[in-house]
Amino acid sequence: MRKIHSKEECTRALTGIGDAFYVVGGKWKLRVIIALKGGTKRFNELQRTITGISARVLSHELRELEMNGFIKRTVFTQTPVIVEYELTEYSDTLGPVLSALSEWGIMHREKIKKERLVAEVV
Protein backbone atom coordinates (compact mmCIF):
# COMPACT_ATOMS: atom_id res chain seq x y z
CA MET A 1 0.00 0.00 0.00
CA ARG A 2 1.31 3.47 -0.87
CA LYS A 3 1.88 6.08 1.80
CA ILE A 4 -0.27 9.18 1.50
CA HIS A 5 1.98 12.21 1.72
CA SER A 6 1.10 15.60 3.08
CA LYS A 7 0.97 18.53 0.70
CA GLU A 8 4.28 19.79 2.11
CA GLU A 9 5.99 16.40 1.63
CA CYS A 10 4.66 16.17 -1.90
CA THR A 11 5.79 19.71 -2.73
CA ARG A 12 9.25 19.07 -1.26
CA ALA A 13 9.62 15.82 -3.25
CA LEU A 14 8.49 17.48 -6.49
CA THR A 15 10.85 20.41 -5.92
CA GLY A 16 13.77 18.05 -5.26
CA ILE A 17 13.07 16.02 -8.38
CA GLY A 18 12.70 19.20 -10.42
CA ASP A 19 16.04 20.48 -9.14
CA ALA A 20 17.75 17.16 -9.89
CA PHE A 21 16.37 17.00 -13.43
CA TYR A 22 17.35 20.63 -14.01
CA VAL A 23 20.97 19.83 -13.11
CA VAL A 24 21.49 16.37 -14.67
CA GLY A 25 18.43 15.90 -16.87
CA GLY A 26 18.34 15.67 -20.61
CA LYS A 27 19.86 13.29 -23.06
CA TRP A 28 23.56 14.04 -22.55
CA LYS A 29 24.60 15.21 -19.09
CA LEU A 30 24.72 11.83 -17.38
CA ARG A 31 26.46 10.38 -20.44
CA VAL A 32 29.15 13.05 -20.17
CA ILE A 33 29.60 12.28 -16.47
CA ILE A 34 29.82 8.55 -17.14
CA ALA A 35 32.31 9.14 -19.98
CA LEU A 36 34.53 11.04 -17.53
CA LYS A 37 34.39 8.23 -14.93
CA GLY A 38 37.33 6.66 -16.75
CA GLY A 39 39.50 9.70 -16.08
CA THR A 40 40.47 13.05 -17.53
CA LYS A 41 39.58 13.59 -21.17
CA ARG A 42 40.00 16.28 -23.79
CA PHE A 43 37.02 17.66 -25.71
CA ASN A 44 37.56 15.53 -28.84
CA GLU A 45 38.05 12.39 -26.75
CA LEU A 46 34.71 13.05 -25.07
CA GLN A 47 32.99 13.66 -28.38
CA ARG A 48 34.33 10.37 -29.77
CA THR A 49 33.30 8.51 -26.61
CA ILE A 50 29.72 9.87 -26.57
CA THR A 51 28.26 8.66 -29.84
CA GLY A 52 25.92 11.12 -31.52
CA ILE A 53 26.67 14.29 -29.54
CA SER A 54 27.52 17.38 -31.57
CA ALA A 55 30.40 19.67 -30.65
CA ARG A 56 27.97 22.51 -29.92
CA VAL A 57 25.84 20.41 -27.58
CA LEU A 58 28.88 18.90 -25.84
CA SER A 59 30.30 22.37 -25.25
CA HIS A 60 27.00 23.53 -23.76
CA GLU A 61 26.67 20.46 -21.52
CA LEU A 62 30.26 20.80 -20.28
CA ARG A 63 29.66 24.46 -19.37
CA GLU A 64 26.51 23.57 -17.41
CA LEU A 65 28.16 20.64 -15.64
CA GLU A 66 31.10 22.86 -14.69
CA MET A 67 28.76 25.60 -13.47
CA ASN A 68 26.99 23.06 -11.23
CA GLY A 69 30.24 21.70 -9.80
CA PHE A 70 30.30 18.25 -11.40
CA ILE A 71 33.33 18.73 -13.64
CA LYS A 72 36.55 20.72 -13.57
CA ARG A 73 37.95 22.33 -16.71
CA THR A 74 41.73 22.82 -16.89
CA VAL A 75 43.35 24.94 -19.60
CA PHE A 76 47.01 24.42 -20.42
CA THR A 77 48.23 27.59 -22.15
CA GLN A 78 50.93 26.01 -24.25
CA THR A 79 50.87 25.96 -28.03
CA PRO A 80 48.48 24.54 -29.01
CA VAL A 81 46.19 25.24 -26.07
CA ILE A 82 45.00 22.03 -24.39
CA VAL A 83 41.74 21.83 -22.42
CA GLU A 84 41.01 18.84 -20.21
CA TYR A 85 37.89 17.88 -18.30
CA GLU A 86 37.64 15.76 -15.17
CA LEU A 87 35.05 14.91 -12.56
CA THR A 88 35.05 16.69 -9.23
CA GLU A 89 34.61 15.01 -5.85
CA TYR A 90 31.09 16.43 -5.80
CA SER A 91 30.20 14.29 -8.83
CA ASP A 92 30.67 11.23 -6.60
CA THR A 93 27.41 12.20 -4.87
CA LEU A 94 25.66 10.99 -8.04
CA GLY A 95 26.92 7.43 -7.49
CA PRO A 96 23.77 6.10 -5.80
CA VAL A 97 21.57 7.92 -8.32
CA LEU A 98 23.45 6.47 -11.30
CA SER A 99 23.38 2.97 -9.80
CA ALA A 100 19.65 3.18 -9.13
CA LEU A 101 18.94 4.51 -12.64
CA SER A 102 21.09 1.82 -14.23
CA GLU A 103 19.42 -0.97 -12.25
CA TRP A 104 15.97 0.40 -13.02
CA GLY A 105 16.81 0.79 -16.71
CA ILE A 106 17.99 -2.82 -16.96
CA MET A 107 14.88 -4.05 -15.14
CA HIS A 108 12.61 -1.97 -17.38
CA ARG A 109 14.29 -3.20 -20.58
CA GLU A 110 13.81 -6.81 -19.45
CA LYS A 111 10.15 -6.14 -18.59
CA ILE A 112 9.48 -4.67 -22.03
CA LYS A 113 11.28 -7.57 -23.76
CA LYS A 114 9.20 -10.12 -21.84
CA GLU A 115 5.94 -8.28 -22.60
CA ARG A 116 6.79 -8.16 -26.32
CA LEU A 117 7.62 -11.87 -26.36
CA VAL A 118 4.29 -12.67 -24.69
CA ALA A 119 2.45 -10.41 -27.15
CA GLU A 120 4.15 -12.14 -30.12
CA VAL A 121 3.18 -15.59 -28.83
CA VAL A 122 -0.47 -14.63 -28.35
Secondary structure, DSSP 8 states (H G I E B T S, - for coil): ------HHHHHHHHHHHHHHHHHH-SSSHHHHHHHHTT--EEHHHHHHHSTT--HHHHHHHHHHHHHTTSEEEEEE-SSS-EEEEEE-GGGGGGHHHHHHHHHHHHHHHHHHHHHHHHHHH-
